[in-house]
Amino acid sequence: DFNWWNKLVFAKRMMGMADEKGLIPIENYAKKGSHCDNAVMAKTFFCDGSKVLHYPASLGESDFGDCYDRQAHPPTSIALQSWGIPVASIRVLLTALQTMQFCLRTGFGESTNTYGGTVALPLAGSGQGNGGAPPSFAALSGLIVNAYRRMGHGAKLTSSYMSRMFLIAAVMYVDDTDLLHWAPSVTTTDEELIEQVQQATNDWGLLSQATGGILKQEKCSVYFLSYKFVNGRARLKSLEDLPPATGVVTLKDGTSAPSHISIPQPDGTSVPIQTHDVSEPSKMLGVHYAPIGDGSKHIAKMTEKGFDWADNIATRPLSRRDTWMSLFLQLYPGISWGLVSVILPPLELESMMHKLYRKALQLLGG
């Protein structure tokens, strides 16, 4: 059994080797030299490009469910072989996962009952805590992205100065995925855009199923960036301006939301997913993002987290020294998450954060 250091070294070597050979797609942001903020900024730049050009586009959240636990081993083996991993090493890894016996470890010791697979009835998945799980899923998702591209999907973009064309199909960070849809023409109608997004989403969902995955309804949604002209000026269409919804989604809070797109399921059925208004933020990688470019919702959530911290300190006071330590080591990392990717005027940002700083200063001896 690998210890935690061996797991880390194993994963870093696999990812490093793949990165050196250029085998990791640009869509995958869970790699060396990248960060969650880079993934959010890629979405921001994509939507900004659409808004500057008034070009119809769509942003579809299509997250995998239980990505490590649902990995099918045959496509995982193919994916690792494409990275140059020896077949013998892959066989050892997958055979161990298929026949491994698991037990529960508690504060009272390990359970005597175990569960696991056999040669006749093997388990699937890559296993939580396995050092090979992140790179093996990166390799597997690379196959999905490349196949998705070959099917003609993704955003075909052209740079402004050099007219250089490049293709980006999605923004991925492990299992969190946003599909990028770029209409074939600036005159594409809303109905044509919805049909394009539906076909692409179907293909993405079926590719995920081919590798053992699934798209979870509650983790999927879609934005449509379509434009209308008011007094000669382009404006993003609201949800009410889009064609009538073809379905309804029941949300966690019991309310219903319109749906224009459905996602395929392993049993052959399709389930509707929510269509967001462009001004309605959704949460990905801890950042509340809306295509319209308003970052006030994310800042409000961060300040709310700060007020909770201040209330906890006021209820159960710490020493002055421990309060400062908690501020720098506990609060700051939490409330600064994703701020570099938030588009907000500096004065408005300062105004929203000022109330938090004022309340925290009272607890710090200010």
Number of C-alpha atoms within 10 A of each C-alpha: 6 10 9 12 9 12 16 14 12 17 17 18 12 20 22 16 15 21 15 9 10 11 16 22 19 16 22 20 22 20 20 10 7 12 12 19 19 18 24 26 17 17 22 20 12 21 22 15 14 21 21 9 10 18 20 24 28 26 24 25 24 27 25 22 18 14 23 23 16 20 25 19 22 12 16 24 21 17 21 23 15 16 20 13 16 12 13 8 12 18 13 10 15 21 18 15 21 21 18 16 14 12 12 11 10 8 5 6 8 11 11 8 9 11 10 14 17 14 9 8 10 15 23 20 21 25 18 11 11 19 22 21 20 23 22 23 21 27 26 23 25 20 23 20 24 13 15 19 17 9 12 11 25 21 21 16 15 12 9 8 6 7 9 9 10 10 14 21 22 28 24 24 23 19 19 18 22 25 26 23 27 25 23 15 11 15 10 14 14 19 12 13 21 20 14 17 27 17 15 22 24 17 19 24 23 21 19 24 19 15 20 21 23 25 25 18 21 16 17 22 23 24 22 26 28 27 23 14 11 8 7 7 8 15 15 20 17 16 20 9 13 17 11 12 15 11 16 16 18 14 12 8 6 8 8 12 15 19 20 25 25 23 24 22 18 15 6 7 9 14 15 21 28 26 23 23 22 23 17 16 20 19 11 18 15 14 23 21 26 23 27 18 17 19 21 20 17 23 24 16 14 24 21 14 15 23 17 13 18 23 14 12 16 13 9 8 13 15 11 12 10 12 19 17 12 15 18 12 11 13 18 13 11 16 19 12 18 21 16 11 19 23 16 15 11 9 8 12 17 12 10 16 16 13 13 18 15 11 15 22 11 11 18 15 9 8
